[in-house]
């Protein structure tokens, strides 16, 4: 397809300095080798999409593992076609080398990135649920800025514009999107996502304001609210303690005031409630306590797990294994799943 694209650009006399960077962007992200681990990652991507939104949301774009980055991530881009349309390819970034054994206890983050992939197909439904609360808060902010005068009014208007930017629902990024995806991950994986979040973010600065990603403290607060609603509060002790630690750390007054001003409890609640309502409407599989018991028994019995069951069980029930035993279990699981296990 890339070759055809380059041929078309040559045929239509499109400048090479436009076409070649596009081709290079894709080539840099394609896997370099065809290993059993690539086969495993491709299979698990398909299984997770099927287990979460399969038969409920039509997902048409190709998803390919990429080993370009050192962090989990998601990017998609279109290859221009002859009829001025685009063929979109999505890449999920895996934070390892292609030849390295997959660390299955970290694959709960693959679930997060795949919800980014399905987001474009369900965004409109979330927007219908979230938008009224967003507009209500914006209206209140506008009233406050109108009441201010001179310099205070200018500062108030600048704040209102920043507030609107970070809380407006974006197409591929933004605070509401990330909170919704966190909530959907919690919905389908429960304590596994809570544990992974704490492990991943303990060393983060929880109050950094980024227009694309909500501050970690804000994400943790939303997860705690979601866990309470879904009945996982008893599993959220570490998350709650981490939140308390962060809030007791203190900040410089200016940074603290800015963060507190942008932090909207009303919109955090709106994001969580809208995401939970959407999860039920779409038909996402909600993890239950009986599922946890079933998965624990399966791991103890050495059963082969797939898809969503595998990433939840790997996060929750492999922590007590020593490194050698964990590596052996990961190797065996990969081979079993791709049908390359001599014992099967």
Secondary structure, DSSP 4 states (H G I P E B T S, - for coil): -HHHHHHHHHHTT--HHHHHHHHHHHHHHS-SS--HHHHHHHHHHHHHHHHHHTTTS---SEEEEE---SS-EEEEEEEE-TTS-EEEEEEEEPSS-TTSPP-GGGTHHHHHHHHHHHHHHHHHHHHHHHHHHHHHHHHHHHHHHHH--HHHHHHHHHHHHHHHHHHSPPSS-SHHHHHHHHHHHHHHHTHHHHHHHHHHHTTS-TT---SSS--HHHHHHHHHHHHHHHT-GGG-HHHHHHHHHHHHH---HHHHHHHHHH--HHHHHHHHHHHHHHHHHHTPPPP-HHHHHHHHHHHHTT----HHHHHHHHHHHSTTS-HHHHHHHHHHHHHHHTT--TT-
